[in-house]
Amino acid sequence: MRNTFLPFSTPLIGGEEIAEVADTLRSDWITTGPKVKRFEQEFANFVGAPDALAVSSCTAALHLALLGLGIGPGDAVITTPLTFCSGVHVIEQVGAQPILVDVEPDTLNLNVKRVRRTLEQAGPHLRVKAIMPVDLYGHPCELDSILALAAERQLAIVEDAAHAIPARHMGAMVGSHAGSTNVAMFTCFSFYATKNLTTAEGGMLVARPDLLQQARVWALHGMNRDAWKRYSEQGSWFYEVVCPGYKYNMTDVQAALGLQQLRKLSNFHARRRQIAEQYTAAFSEFDEVQIPTERPCVEHAWHVYVLRLNLDRLSLTRNEFISELRMRNIGSSVHFIPIHLHQYYRKKYGYKPEDFPVALHEYQRIISLPLSPRMTDADVGDVIEAVTSIVRGYGRVASPLRQAGVAGA
């Protein structure tokens, strides 16, 4: 057993990032300025997006997308119950109504067939304006089907890709689709400390330039000129406020981190995949657990490696499994508590746990294991050893294959 605690997820920051940040601090500009502009351009080029806006968080990006689409009171947005609360919060914050639709049993992403059924059953009082799919854990959603449905129903798409850089769907990188569709589409990324690319806090909103134009104004107090346009050598002091905007801008200090992290992202991703493959190879032999899905048409970002417990084959609960991991100095987490189980949404919309049976069932058996390019092979081995020892110690039913192996011995 480990002598020290292994955190669930830790950032990997090197000398290049530190030097880039130090260069920014020695410069004349530390808030939104030239490095933010560079980061926006380089990120858009990396994912193949037509344009990008760097912001303070993925939550800010989601909020700006809804504002840019003009979604507000009387409107509705379809999304998943199995996501972090911020994605649903922003729908509430613009005055719209979130419509939750259950998830697919394998990927745990939004179930497009159920979305179609929800739209067909929606009454005239329900004015659905957009779909907000989530690329959960880094596995891209069924974007082709969602785009087709959105085009058919004249809906917008706000893709929550907080987990999904640098994932691909049908060969195309997540974030690139906005430039190849007539559907009004935004894709939102997160650069939080645990993400595949970090700026400590931060996010990116990508879309066509015409769609981003209004979001840019909302992102900085509703002013028609940002600080760089006002205070740089070519700037002008005059500005006008054209809407009651927010302070969602990214700083050059954050962008300095992002510029260097972006250059390392492919290597980070390769290491994440390597760790995921080691986990999968080790845990595939056990009937007591279910390994993650990666469909043939996608390239998983491997932001989170989620193990699902087959509780009928184990003599402990999910929470007890987490406690056992902690006793072995292994950190873990749960992604996520479904939205309809939270007090605010239960009370406002009268949700019952069984309203979304797939999300509820999977929530009760999911565990997120440590996954970071900072992990050593020894760290990975410690996680495998810990999980294996718990499964073997608390397994209730031996698989036929293992029974045969014992008999043959």
C-alpha angles and dihedrals in degrees: 000000000000120000093210132046117261109214119225093243133358130182121244109224120173139186092273092062092045091050092048092051091047089051089053093049090052092050130084093253129059103152126058105333144107098335092052088053091049092048091051091051096044093045092049089050092048096054095032095244122156094229140352139206119200113217142172097266145347087258088060089049092052091047093048091049091056091045091048089053091051093240113163146125113358093023128105134209124201117222143146129278091217101075142087113289096244093075092058094038092063091054088055092044094059089050096252127126122249113224110201120211123187124252138246114269094230108040096020087223123133111298105236094196089056090047090056091048091050091052092048091051096043113117125225090264091065110079103190111194105167148011119228108198120183124218090219118210089349098301107126117239122241090277098167091058092043092050091050091050092046091051091048093049097035092241131149125234126224105185116203101212096164089132099032113083116142096009123132133209118199088346095305119112117242106260096037098085095078089073095053103048137069089217114105099251137174126183119202125203133191128219096184117150094267097046128108088257118025138197089171088253123007148095145204132229117202128189142118113310092247091056093045093051095081093038090057090057093048090048095067113038093291090285119151091218127048123213093267090056091047105040107029121097092266094040133110126220094222121098139154131217108230100172137010094265137178136243100249101137125135119229129231088243089061093041090053088061091045095051092058095039090053090057090054097042097099091053091045090052093049090054092047090052091048091054092046090052091051091051092048093048091050099044100039091084093064123085088194092075139041120220123219124278123243111180118216092244095059142063108218119224090212094216091149129019106210119194116197118211120222091218094189087067096046131069095215136062127247091257091050089050089055090050090051090052091051090050086058091050094253119134120215140162144197121247103221147356100211115252095237091060094059117101098238095053094039091055099041099045102023094237119179121207092246093054089092104031099177094050091046095048095047094044090059092059108033126111126178112218126208112281124169135131085236090069118106124220087255090056091051090049091051091054092048092048092049095049092044093051092050093048092048093044096048102030111131102190128031116225118246089247092054091044089053090049091053092047091048091051 
